[in-house]
Amino acid sequence: MTARPAPHRREDYRHERLITTRWMDNDAYAHVNNVVYYSWFDTVVNAWLIERGLLDIERSPSFGLVVETGCQYFSPIAFPDPVGGALRVRSLGRTSVRYEVALFRGDDTLASAQGHFVHVHVDRTTRRPVELPPPLRQALQEILAPA
């Protein structure tokens, strides 16, 4: 068994967006249910891509498919907490990218949860892997975490 990772620090991330919790995000245990965290991960990454003109969900000739995901939870988040969804890239391959996302409750400096997912970039029609387009690769390098 591997050692439990430490929560990431907010300052270690290159991009952040505000996420508003909703009453329905809480579960029977009075905190945000784990499935919502994964939805927030998707929101942080895809909003970043769309806002930079790197993904048109209806017309882009290629896009990323999630092939791996994971999350570690450290402290609860509950409605009405504001959440900072922070994003960075951990690694870039020829056809893939590993995103890391951390969720920070309010002004907390340590992550309440952190995770990753790997996108493999595929052709819209064939669903076969394709190289990351140059504009996408360039933008991803801007939020690439130091090794």
N, C-alpha and C positions, 0 to 999 in steps of 0.2 A: 504494500500500500504506500502511495506517495504522500508526502507531507502536504498539509493543507496550505494553499497559497495565502499570502497576506493580502489584505484589501489594497487595491491600487489607490494612488493619490490623484486627486483632481488635476493637479498641475502637470501630470505626465501625459495628458491627452491634448491633442491638437485642435479639436473641434468640440463644441458643446451646444446643445439646444435645450430649451425648456420644454418639459412635458408636464401637462396638467393631469393630476389624478382625478378620477371620477368616483362617485359613490359606489357604482357597480364594480369597480376594480377590487374592492374589499371582499374577502371571503368570510366564511363562518368563523374564522379565527381572528377576525378584525384586523387583518393586514392584506396587502395586495397579494393575490394568488400568483403562483409561479408562472402560469401560462401568460399572464399579462407582461411579465418581464421580457419574454421572448417577443411579444408584439412590440414592445418599446424598442428592442434591439433592431427589429425590422424597420421601424419608423425612423430611428436615428440614421441608419445607413441609407435607406432609400430616399429619404428627404434630402440628405446631403447630395446624393447622386442627381436627383431631379433638379434641385436648386442650382446646380452647376451645369445643367444642360447635358449631363452625361447619360441620362436614362429617360427615354420617352416610353412609358409603359405600354403604349399601343403600337409604336412604330419603330423603335430601335431595332436594327437588324440583328443585334445580339444583346444578351443580357446575362446576369449572373443567376445560377441556380444554387441553392444551399445544399451542400453535400456533407457538412459536418457542423455540429453546434454543441455548445456546452455553457454551463453557468455555475458560479459559486455564489452562495448567499451568505451575507455577513450580519446584516441588521435589517429589521423590518421597515417597510415603507407602508403607509396607510393614507387613505383619503382623510384630510385634504392636503397632504404634503405636496409641495412642488418638487419636481425631480429634474435634475440636470442629467441629460443623456449625453455622455462623452464618447467620442470616437477617435480611433487611431487605426493605422494599418500595421500589423506585425510583420507580415511577409508578403512578397509579390513573386508569383511564378510567371511562367509564360502564358498560361491560360487561367490562372487562379489567383485569388487574393484572400488572405486571412485578416478579417476585421476583428478588432477588440473593442468592446463596448462596456462602459462602466456607468452605473446609475448611482447618483449622489442625491441623498435626501436633503432638501433645503440648501443650506450653506455648508453642509458637512464637507470636510476635506478628504475623508476616506470613503471608498465605495461601499454602498449598502449591498450591492451585487455587481458582479463583473462576469463577462462571458466573451465568447467568441463565436463567429461562424465563418465558414469558408464558402466562398462563391467560386464555382467553376463557370467561366464565361462560355456561353454556347450560342450557336447560330439559332435564330428564332424559328426557322423552318425545320432544320434537320435535328436540332437539339444535340449536335455534336460539338465538342470543345473547339473553340477558336481562340486565337491570340487576343490578349487584351488590346483594344484599340489604343493607338498612341495618345489621344487626348485623355482617355481614362487613366492610362498608366501614369501620365504626367501629373494628373490631379492626385492620384493615390500616393505618389512619391512625396507630395507636399504634406501629407499627414502620416507618413511612414515614421514609426517610432525608431529611435536609435537602437542599434543592436546591443 
